[in-house]
């Protein structure tokens, strides 16, 4: 049996176990993010298949997966915390950019500077949206505008959850690929 098949078999057999461990480690508000976690874990393992071959052959993949879930959930700066749990207002680049008169800007000029920065970020997203093909635009609409979960989208479209996760990740990268201000 090749490595990819072994990995797929592992995930089929231990999916519920991994979900139980995830639920032990996560907060109540994070329980809905298990599909994101398991997708990221699967992609992580597939991307490192050659490096993990020995671990897989020793039947230590289960411990590795549990450790991965624990670390992603509890450590600061992990992909899970940065990409999955960050509040998405179209993208993480728009985080903390709500413009309001009540922000007590030093001057009216600062207010307009912040407004221009915010508008620039929105324009980058609009410009990036135009680069998407029809399928990506549909997925963008379902995930970012309609705020459907990845699991619901996967069921509705009839594709694996990992495909949806990868596609959304690619959409984000495509949208923010051109000189996005940090």
C-alpha positions in Angstrom: 0.0 0.0 0.0 1.4 3.4 -1.0 1.8 6.3 1.5 -1.1 8.4 0.2 -3.4 5.4 0.5 -2.2 4.7 4.0 -2.9 8.4 4.9 -6.4 8.3 3.4 -7.2 5.0 5.2 -6.0 6.6 8.5 -8.2 9.6 8.1 -11.2 7.4 7.2 -10.6 5.2 10.3 -9.7 7.9 12.8 -11.8 10.8 11.7 -14.2 10.6 14.7 -11.2 10.1 17.1 -9.6 13.2 15.9 -12.8 15.1 16.2 -13.1 14.0 19.9 -9.5 15.1 20.6 -10.2 18.4 18.9 -13.3 19.0 21.0 -11.3 18.3 24.2 -8.7 20.9 23.2 -10.9 23.7 21.8 -13.1 26.3 23.3 -16.9 26.2 22.9 -16.7 29.0 20.2 -14.1 27.0 18.2 -16.1 23.7 18.0 -17.5 24.7 14.5 -13.9 25.0 13.1 -13.1 21.3 13.2 -13.5 20.9 9.4 -11.0 23.7 9.0 -8.6 22.0 11.4 -8.9 18.5 9.8 -8.5 20.0 6.3 -5.4 21.8 7.3 -4.0 18.7 9.0 -4.7 16.5 6.0 -3.0 19.1 3.7 -0.1 19.4 6.1 0.5 15.6 6.1 0.1 15.2 2.3 2.6 18.1 1.7 5.1 16.3 4.0 4.4 12.7 3.0 8.0 11.9 2.1 9.3 13.3 5.4 6.6 11.4 7.4 7.0 8.1 5.6 9.0 6.5 8.5 6.5 7.8 11.1 3.6 6.3 9.1 5.4 3.0 8.7 5.9 2.8 12.5 2.1 3.5 13.0 2.8 6.8 14.8 0.6 8.9 12.6 -2.2 9.1 15.2 0.1 10.6 17.9 1.4 13.0 15.3 -2.1 14.2 14.3 -3.2 14.6 17.9 -0.1 16.6 18.7 -0.7 18.7 15.6 -4.2 19.5 16.6 -3.1 20.4 20.1 -0.3 22.6 19.0 -2.3 24.4 16.3 -5.1 25.1 18.8 -2.9 26.2 21.7 0.2 27.9 20.3 0.2 31.5 19.2 1.0 32.3 15.6 -0.2 29.0 14.1 -2.0 28.7 10.8 -5.2 27.7 12.7 -5.2 30.9 14.8 -4.0 33.2 12.0 -6.1 32.0 9.1 -9.1 30.1 10.5 -10.0 32.0 13.7 -9.2 35.5 12.5 -12.3 37.4 12.0 -12.8 37.5 8.3 -14.1 40.6 6.8 -13.3 39.5 3.3 -9.7 39.0 4.3 -7.4 39.2 7.3 -5.8 42.4 5.7 -9.0 44.3 6.7 -8.8 43.4 10.3 -9.2 46.3 12.7 -10.0 48.9 10.0 -13.5 49.9 10.9 -13.7 53.6 10.3 -15.9 55.6 12.7 -16.2 59.2 13.6 -16.0 58.2 17.3 -12.4 56.9 16.9 -11.0 60.2 18.3 -8.6 60.8 15.5 -6.1 63.6 16.3 -7.4 65.6 13.4 -9.9 65.5 10.5 -6.9 64.8 8.3 -6.1 61.6 10.1 -9.6 60.5 9.7 -9.4 60.9 6.0 -6.1 59.2 5.8 -7.5 56.1 7.6 -10.6 56.3 5.3 -8.3 56.3 2.2 -6.4 53.3 3.6 -9.6 51.3 4.1 -10.9 52.2 0.7 -7.6 51.1 -0.8 -7.9 47.7 0.8 -11.5 47.3 -0.4 -10.4 48.3 -4.0 -7.6 45.6 -3.9 -10.2 43.0 -2.9 -12.6 44.2 -5.7 -9.7 44.1 -8.2 -8.7 40.6 -7.0 -12.3 39.4 -7.3 -12.3 40.3 -11.0 -9.4 37.9 -11.5 -11.4 34.9 -10.3 -13.0 32.5 -12.7 -16.7 31.7 -12.4 -16.3 28.8 -10.1 -14.1 30.8 -7.8 -16.6 33.7 -7.8 -19.4 31.3 -6.8 -17.3 29.9 -4.0 -16.4 33.4 -2.9 -20.0 34.4 -2.8 -21.0 31.3 -0.7 -18.2 31.6 1.8 -17.5 35.3 2.2 -20.8 36.9 1.3 -23.4 34.3 2.3 -21.1 33.1 5.2 -21.8 29.4 4.6 -19.5 27.0 6.4 -17.0 25.0 4.4 -18.8 21.9 5.4 -22.2 23.2 4.0 -20.5 24.3 0.8 -18.9 20.9 0.4 -22.2 19.1 0.9 -24.0 21.5 -1.4 -21.5 21.2 -4.2 -20.7 17.6 -3.6 -16.9 17.8 -3.3 -14.5 16.9 -0.4 -14.2 19.4 2.4 -10.4 19.6 1.8 -11.0 20.8 -1.8 -13.2 23.6 -0.5 -10.6 24.6 2.1 -7.8 24.6 -0.5 -9.9 26.5 -3.0 -10.8 29.2 -0.4 -7.1 29.5 0.5 -6.2 29.9 -3.2 -9.0 32.5 -3.7 -7.5 34.6 -0.8 -4.1 34.4 -2.2 -5.3 35.3 -5.7 -7.3 38.3 -4.4 -4.4 39.6 -2.3 -1.6 38.8 -4.7 -1.2 42.3 -6.1 0.6 44.9 -3.8 -1.8 44.6 -0.8 -0.8 47.1 1.9 0.1 45.4 5.2 
